Structure formats: structure tokens, C-alpha cells
Amino acid sequence: MTLQEKIERLTKELDELQPKTLKEVEELRIHFLSRKGEIADLFEEFKKLAPEEKRSLGAVVNRVKQIATERIEQLRNELKEEKEVSHEDLTRTSDALPMGSRHPLSIVEEEVVAIFTKLGFSIARGPEIEDDYHLFSALNFPPDHPARDMQDTFFIEQNPAVLLRTHTSSVQIRIMEQTAPPIRVICPGRVYRNEAISARAHCFFHQVEALYVDKQVSFQDLRELLLFFAREFFGPDSKIRLRPSYFPFTEPSAEMDVSCNICHGKGCALCKQTGWVEILGCGMVDPNVLKNCGIDPEIYSGYALGMGIERMANLKYRCNDLRRFSENDIRFLSQFEGEH
């Protein structure tokens, strides 16, 4: 049976599910969505496809997982409601409660992740409370680097070697320590910085970082990936430019700008009349970082990139105050009811 046929079979099975109890719903969740379930098997088979097939089926496979998740949740909610009614819950309101909406940061993060999964990247997550080695030392930060200063980092008072992560690059280190190349992962998550809260900055925000390590990975590979991402996220006419920069864990390093999707390069307040907007940092993984993770830089090379989700959400929704994303103001969040 081909992967496409399996997808069609699973979709039909999900549509025909008719569990009678919440226990049966849980059994169906395990059958379809557990680590050894039908969906996991689907993704394992997807990894073995040729690149051309991955491009055509990537979004379809992800959609099947979403359908399964939503179908199981729907069945669970329906049975819960039936159970509540059968017990004559007199505290239940007679008026239907208004539907909530997805958070704009969740919408943007899932959109970014979906673009990378089309290219065969898998999702990796790690702890938000980190140690100095994985957060700084393994990433080639010198002992006197400014990012180690209390002005930037939240340290755990009882143990200065334990701190809240300032970037999700620590997840990349853990993956490289535990996995032999080729490695192709994307690392979304929340990070923390000791900064004053304002319209342009917050003490916590969200990042998505990507890492690719294999034989003969080049800067040209990185550039082509960035161009593909920009055109998928901002539109097919988007252009990019790379400016030299510095990061301790990549060499060479660059900042990436994308053509302004508001004025289309003519100049506006968003792009400060330049026609370009900075969206991420990137570069080739420094050989010292590969060595720290037990990977031979004479054989393997790789690239890494990272972007802020709040920054991408600002560009997508033109929100001029970062604080709105964490205030849970229903008037703000209700604007995203129609988003998918």
C-alpha cells in the first residue's frame, strides 16, 4: 500500500469513528496519535520518501495528523457534553459560551514550522531551564561574552550555573550530542531575557531555530532555503538579502532581510523607508560547536538560523506593541477568530 493510499484509508477511518465512551476515545487516541500509533508510522514512512515526493506529500501528512487530533478532541467533547446533560447539571449556563480563537503567536509558529516540515525538518524541543554548558559554552560563547551578564540572562539564584534559556540554540546542542548526522531539525520554544518590558521588547518571547548538519552542506544551501522560506511565508515575489554579521556559534554569519511586504520595496514606516525588513540571523555552524558535540568538522558541515515569532507576527498582522501578545486581552485576540 502506497503512502497516499494509507493517508486516504486513515482519513476515511477517522471520519467513520463512533466511540460510545470516553474510554473508547482514549483508546482511539492511543491507536492513532501515540508514539507507536498510525500517524507516527505515517511520518516514519514519509521520512523514507524521495525529496520530490516529500514536497508533494508533506502538507498532506501534516494535515492527516491535524484531522486526527481535531476528530479525537471533537469526539471527547461530544461525549463529555452528553455525560454532563445526563447528570442534569443545574449549574450549566443556558446560553452558549462564545467560541475562543487561536493565539496569533500559535498561528505564526505553526505556519513557520509547516514550511520547514515540507523540506523534511523534524521538530525538536528542550528544557526552558538550562545549564551554562548547553546554553553558552558548547555554543562557543567566550567566558566574558556580554550575553552571560546579568543584564541579559535570568540566573537561578541558588545555582548560578542554572538559568532560563535565552535562545533555543541549546536544543540544537542537545540534538547534536545525541544524534549522528545527517541532522535536520527545527526548534520552536519560549525564551527569556532580562530586559525592560516595552512596546518593542519583553522579558520572554518565542523563537524558532533550524539546524541542518550533513556532508558538504554549503552557504548556498542556506541561501536557497532562506529564499524558499521567504516566498512561502511572505509571498512568491519576495526577495531577500544577506548582510555580514557576527554570532559566536556560526562562521560566517549573516542577518537576513526580506523585501517589505507592505510597501513592496518603495519605502514605508515599517521598513523605515529602506524597502527591507530584518527577520532572522543565520550562518554556517562554527567547527568548534561541531567538535563540542562530538561531530567531526572535517567530515561534516552545517547551517543554523533563528527568528523571533513575535517579529514574524508583527510583520504578518502589523501589531505595533509586543505586549499585546501576552496580555490576553479578548478584544485583541478576537481579531484572529477567522485565522487557521
Backbone torsions as a table, in degrees:
resi	resn	phi	psi	omega
1	MET	NA	128.3	179.7
2	THR	-72.0	165.2	178.5
3	LEU	-62.0	-39.7	179.4
4	GLN	-62.1	-40.3	179.2
5	GLU	-66.8	-38.7	177.4
6	LYS	-64.1	-39.4	178.8
7	ILE	-62.6	-44.5	179.4
8	GLU	-63.9	-39.9	179.2
9	ARG	-64.0	-46.6	-179.5
10	LEU	-62.4	-42.7	179.6
11	THR	-60.5	-41.5	178.9
12	LYS	-66.7	-42.9	178.9
13	GLU	-60.7	-43.0	-179.2
14	LEU	-63.2	-38.0	-178.2
15	ASP	-69.6	-27.2	-174.9
16	GLU	-97.3	3.1	-178.1
17	LEU	-62.5	135.7	178.5
18	GLN	-142.9	65.3	179.2
19	PRO	-68.5	152.0	-178.2
20	LYS	-101.6	-22.3	-176.9
21	THR	-134.3	163.9	176.8
22	LEU	-65.2	-30.3	176.6
23	LYS	-63.2	-41.1	178.0
24	GLU	-66.0	-35.2	176.5
25	VAL	-62.9	-43.1	179.3
26	GLU	-64.0	-38.4	177.3
27	GLU	-64.0	-38.0	176.9
28	LEU	-67.4	-38.4	177.4
29	ARG	-60.2	-45.2	179.1
30	ILE	-63.5	-41.5	-178.2
31	HIS	-62.5	-41.0	-175.0
32	PHE	-95.0	-38.2	-165.5
33	LEU	-115.3	-1.8	178.6
34	SER	-73.1	172.3	-178.5
35	ARG	-61.1	-24.1	179.7
36	LYS	-112.3	18.8	-176.7
37	GLY	-85.5	-175.3	-176.2
38	GLU	-61.5	-41.7	-177.7
39	ILE	-68.0	-41.3	178.0
40	ALA	-60.8	-40.6	177.2
41	ASP	-62.7	-36.4	179.0
42	LEU	-61.9	-44.5	-180.0
43	PHE	-68.0	-35.5	177.7
44	GLU	-63.7	-40.9	178.0
45	GLU	-68.3	-34.9	179.4
46	PHE	-62.2	-37.3	-178.9
47	LYS	-61.7	-25.0	-175.7
48	LYS	-88.0	-5.5	-177.9
49	LEU	-72.0	159.3	173.5
50	ALA	-69.5	154.8	-178.3
51	PRO	-53.7	-37.0	-178.6
52	GLU	-65.6	-40.8	178.9
53	GLU	-68.6	-35.9	178.9
54	LYS	-60.8	-41.4	-179.5
55	ARG	-62.6	-36.2	-176.8
56	SER	-84.2	-26.5	-174.8
57	LEU	-108.2	-8.6	-176.6
58	GLY	-55.6	-50.8	-177.9
59	ALA	-66.6	-33.5	-178.7
60	VAL	-67.1	-43.2	179.6
61	VAL	-63.3	-44.2	178.5
62	ASN	-63.2	-35.6	179.9
63	ARG	-66.0	-38.2	178.4
64	VAL	-61.4	-42.4	178.0
65	LYS	-62.3	-42.4	179.2
66	GLN	-63.9	-41.9	179.1
67	ILE	-62.0	-44.2	179.9
68	ALA	-62.0	-44.4	-179.9
69	THR	-62.0	-46.8	-178.9
70	GLU	-67.3	-37.5	-178.7
71	ARG	-67.0	-44.7	179.1
72	ILE	-62.8	-42.4	179.1
73	GLU	-65.0	-39.5	178.2
74	GLN	-61.6	-46.1	-179.9
75	LEU	-64.0	-39.9	178.8
76	ARG	-62.7	-45.1	-178.8
77	ASN	-65.4	-39.1	179.6
78	GLU	-62.7	-43.5	-179.4
79	LEU	-70.4	-33.7	176.7
80	LYS	-63.5	-43.1	179.9
81	GLU	-63.8	-41.2	177.9
82	GLU	-62.5	-39.0	180.0
83	LYS	-66.6	-41.3	-180.0
84	GLU	-65.2	-42.7	-179.7
85	VAL	-64.6	-40.4	-178.2
86	SER	-64.3	-25.2	178.3
87	HIS	-91.6	5.4	178.0
88	GLU	50.8	61.8	-179.8
89	ASP	-71.3	102.3	-176.3
90	LEU	-74.1	-11.7	179.3
91	THR	-86.9	-7.3	-177.1
92	ARG	-73.0	134.9	-178.7
93	THR	-67.9	146.5	178.9
94	SER	-81.4	-16.9	180.0
95	ASP	-100.2	138.5	178.4
96	ALA	-65.8	134.9	178.0
97	LEU	-74.3	146.1	179.7
98	PRO	-66.3	143.8	178.5
99	MET	-70.0	141.8	175.3
100	GLY	-80.2	-176.1	179.1
101	SER	-135.7	158.1	178.3
102	ARG	-72.2	146.7	-179.3
103	HIS	-74.2	139.3	-177.9
104	PRO	-58.1	-34.6	179.2
105	LEU	-67.5	-36.9	176.5
106	SER	-65.3	-40.4	179.7
107	ILE	-60.7	-48.0	-177.0
108	VAL	-69.2	-42.5	179.8
109	GLU	-60.2	-44.4	-179.8
110	GLU	-65.5	-34.8	178.1
111	GLU	-66.5	-43.1	178.4
112	VAL	-63.6	-47.1	-179.3
113	VAL	-61.5	-39.6	-179.2
114	ALA	-62.2	-36.4	179.2
115	ILE	-63.9	-43.3	-178.4
116	PHE	-72.9	-34.0	178.5
117	THR	-66.9	-25.5	173.7
118	LYS	-59.1	-30.4	-176.7
119	LEU	-94.5	9.8	176.0
120	GLY	92.7	8.1	177.3
121	PHE	-77.5	137.7	174.3
122	SER	-101.6	161.0	-176.3
123	ILE	-92.3	133.7	177.2
124	ALA	-129.5	138.8	178.2
125	ARG	-129.3	159.1	-178.4
126	GLY	-148.3	179.3	-175.5
127	PRO	-70.3	145.4	175.8
128	GLU	-82.5	-25.1	172.3
129	ILE	-95.7	116.6	-171.2
130	GLU	-119.3	171.7	172.2
131	ASP	-105.5	162.9	-175.0
132	ASP	-60.1	-37.2	-175.6
133	TYR	-62.4	-52.5	-176.1
134	HIS	-70.4	-27.5	-176.3
135	LEU	-87.7	-31.8	-175.0
136	PHE	-128.1	-60.7	-170.6
137	SER	-58.7	-48.8	-178.6
138	ALA	-65.9	-21.3	-179.6
139	LEU	-93.2	14.3	172.1
140	ASN	74.1	25.0	174.5
141	PHE	-79.7	121.7	175.4
142	PRO	-62.1	157.1	-178.8
143	PRO	-58.0	-28.4	-177.1
144	ASP	-101.8	18.3	-178.5
145	HIS	-67.0	139.3	-177.3
146	PRO	-56.3	-28.7	-178.1
147	ALA	-66.3	-16.1	177.1
148	ARG	-82.8	-8.4	-175.8
149	ASP	-74.3	151.5	-179.1
150	MET	-60.0	-21.9	-179.6
151	GLN	-66.4	-22.8	-176.0
152	ASP	-108.3	-30.5	-167.8
153	THR	-117.3	141.0	172.4
154	PHE	-91.1	110.9	177.3
155	PHE	-93.7	148.2	173.3
156	ILE	-78.3	119.8	-168.3
157	GLU	-58.0	-40.5	-176.9
158	GLN	-69.7	-21.6	-177.2
159	ASN	-145.5	100.5	-176.9
160	PRO	-60.9	-16.9	179.7
161	ALA	-83.9	-3.6	178.7
162	VAL	-115.0	133.6	-172.1
163	LEU	-153.3	165.1	173.8
164	LEU	-79.7	134.2	-173.7
165	ARG	-64.3	139.6	178.9
166	THR	-97.3	-9.3	176.2
167	HIS	-160.1	161.5	179.9
168	THR	-88.4	10.6	176.1
169	SER	-62.6	-24.7	178.0
170	SER	-62.1	-30.2	177.0
171	VAL	-66.2	-38.5	177.9
172	GLN	-61.4	-40.4	178.1
173	ILE	-61.0	-46.4	-179.2
174	ARG	-63.3	-37.6	178.5
175	ILE	-66.2	-44.9	-179.1
176	MET	-66.6	-30.1	176.9
177	GLU	-68.3	-32.7	-170.7
178	GLN	-102.5	-11.6	-171.7
179	THR	-128.9	133.9	175.4
180	ALA	-81.9	143.7	177.0
181	PRO	-60.0	153.6	6.3
182	PRO	-76.5	143.4	179.9
183	ILE	-123.6	129.7	178.6
184	ARG	-144.1	96.8	-174.7
185	VAL	-133.1	156.2	172.3
186	ILE	-124.4	135.6	-169.7
187	CYS	-122.5	93.3	175.9
188	PRO	-89.0	152.8	176.7
189	GLY	167.3	170.8	179.6
190	ARG	-88.6	142.2	178.1
191	VAL	-131.3	164.7	-172.6
192	TYR	-132.9	137.8	176.3
193	ARG	-139.1	142.2	-177.3
194	ASN	-81.0	75.4	-177.0
195	GLU	-126.1	154.8	176.5
196	ALA	-69.3	136.6	-179.0
197	ILE	-79.1	128.1	179.3
198	SER	-150.8	-175.2	178.6
199	ALA	-64.1	-22.5	-175.4
200	ARG	-111.2	-3.7	-177.1
201	ALA	-150.6	155.8	178.4
202	HIS	-146.1	162.4	180.0
203	CYS	-79.9	-12.8	170.5
204	PHE	-140.9	148.8	177.3
205	PHE	-156.9	-172.9	-173.3
206	HIS	-125.1	140.9	-179.6
207	GLN	-125.8	157.9	165.1
208	VAL	-130.8	122.2	177.4
209	GLU	-119.4	149.2	-179.8
210	ALA	-126.6	147.9	-179.0
211	LEU	-140.1	134.9	174.6
212	TYR	-135.8	120.8	179.2
213	VAL	-128.3	127.3	179.2
214	ASP	-166.0	-176.5	176.2
215	LYS	-76.7	137.9	172.9
216	GLN	60.9	33.9	173.2
217	VAL	-77.2	131.6	-174.1
218	SER	-121.4	168.4	176.9
219	PHE	-65.8	-29.2	176.8
220	GLN	-64.2	-37.9	175.9
221	ASP	-59.8	-42.8	178.5
222	LEU	-61.6	-46.4	-178.1
223	ARG	-60.7	-42.4	-179.4
224	GLU	-65.7	-38.1	176.7
225	LEU	-62.6	-44.3	-178.7
226	LEU	-64.2	-39.5	178.4
227	LEU	-65.4	-42.3	178.2
228	PHE	-61.3	-45.1	-179.6
229	PHE	-61.3	-46.4	-177.7
230	ALA	-59.7	-41.7	-177.8
231	ARG	-74.0	-29.2	175.9
232	GLU	-72.3	-39.8	-174.2
233	PHE	-85.0	-43.9	-173.1
234	PHE	-100.8	-16.2	-179.2
235	GLY	128.0	154.5	-172.7
236	PRO	-65.4	-17.0	-179.0
237	ASP	-94.6	4.1	-176.6
238	SER	-66.4	144.2	175.3
239	LYS	-119.3	157.5	178.1
240	ILE	-129.8	159.2	169.8
241	ARG	-142.6	148.8	-179.0
242	LEU	-115.7	128.9	178.9
243	ARG	-113.5	135.6	179.0
244	PRO	-56.0	140.3	-180.0
245	SER	-147.9	-169.6	178.9
246	TYR	-139.0	128.7	168.0
247	PHE	-136.7	141.0	-177.4
248	PRO	-61.1	-27.2	-171.5
249	PHE	-99.7	0.1	176.4
250	THR	-132.9	148.9	178.0
251	GLU	-160.7	115.2	-0.6
252	PRO	-73.9	162.7	-179.6
253	SER	-121.8	157.7	-179.1
254	ALA	-152.4	154.4	167.8
255	GLU	-102.4	138.3	-179.3
256	MET	-107.0	130.2	172.7
257	ASP	-109.2	148.1	174.9
258	VAL	-120.0	146.7	178.3
259	SER	-59.1	136.2	-174.8
260	CYS	-59.9	123.8	-178.7
261	ASN	-84.4	0.8	177.3
262	ILE	-92.6	-52.7	-177.6
263	CYS	-101.8	-4.8	180.0
264	HIS	57.0	42.7	174.0
265	GLY	88.5	-2.1	-177.5
266	LYS	-81.3	-23.4	-179.4
267	GLY	109.9	124.0	178.6
268	CYS	-152.9	-178.0	-178.5
269	ALA	-65.6	-36.7	-178.5
270	LEU	-61.7	-45.6	-178.2
271	CYS	-93.9	8.4	179.3
272	LYS	56.7	39.8	176.4
273	GLN	66.7	13.4	-178.6
274	THR	-95.1	-22.2	-175.5
275	GLY	85.6	-0.7	-177.7
276	TRP	-130.2	147.3	177.6
277	VAL	-130.1	128.0	178.2
278	GLU	-75.0	133.2	-178.5
279	ILE	-127.1	-22.3	-177.1
280	LEU	-161.6	165.4	172.5
281	GLY	-113.2	151.3	-175.4
282	CYS	-157.6	176.8	176.2
283	GLY	162.6	176.7	176.4
284	MET	-83.8	134.8	-177.5
285	VAL	-58.9	127.7	-179.2
286	ASP	-62.1	135.6	179.7
287	PRO	-54.1	-32.3	179.0
288	ASN	-64.7	-35.0	178.3
289	VAL	-66.8	-42.2	177.3
290	LEU	-61.6	-42.7	178.0
291	LYS	-60.8	-43.4	-179.4
292	ASN	-60.0	-25.1	-178.5
293	CYS	-100.1	7.7	178.2
294	GLY	78.3	23.6	178.7
295	ILE	-110.2	129.7	-176.1
296	ASP	-75.2	112.5	-179.9
297	PRO	-70.8	-12.1	175.6
298	GLU	-75.8	-20.7	-178.8
299	ILE	-105.9	-39.5	-173.1
300	TYR	-116.1	151.9	172.2
301	SER	-139.5	172.5	-178.8
302	GLY	-169.4	169.5	174.9
303	TYR	-126.9	158.2	177.6
304	ALA	-139.9	152.7	176.9
305	LEU	-150.9	157.0	179.6
306	GLY	-150.9	143.6	-179.8
307	MET	-140.7	155.4	176.5
308	GLY	-91.1	130.5	-178.9
309	ILE	-67.7	-38.4	178.0
310	GLU	-60.4	-38.6	178.2
311	ARG	-62.2	-45.4	179.5
312	MET	-66.1	-37.4	178.1
313	ALA	-66.3	-36.9	176.4
314	ASN	-59.8	-43.9	-178.8
315	LEU	-68.6	-34.0	-177.7
316	LYS	-76.9	-41.3	-173.4
317	TYR	-112.0	-1.8	177.6
318	ARG	56.9	46.5	176.7
319	CYS	-90.6	125.9	-173.3
320	ASN	-99.2	10.9	-179.7
321	ASP	-141.6	110.4	-177.6
322	LEU	-60.9	-27.0	-176.6
323	ARG	-63.8	-24.5	-179.1
324	ARG	-63.0	-28.2	-178.2
325	PHE	-70.5	-17.1	-176.9
326	SER	-121.0	3.8	-177.8
327	GLU	-88.2	-14.3	-179.7
328	ASN	56.7	37.8	175.4
329	ASP	-77.0	115.0	-174.5
330	ILE	-63.0	-26.1	178.3
331	ARG	-67.0	-35.7	177.5
332	PHE	-75.4	-46.8	-175.2
333	LEU	-68.0	-28.8	-178.4
334	SER	-65.5	-16.1	179.0
335	GLN	-69.3	-13.8	-174.2
336	PHE	-107.6	18.9	-177.7
337	GLU	-62.0	-32.5	-177.1
338	GLY	-89.2	-0.5	-176.6
339	GLU	-81.7	151.4	-179.2
340	HIS	-116.3	NA	NA
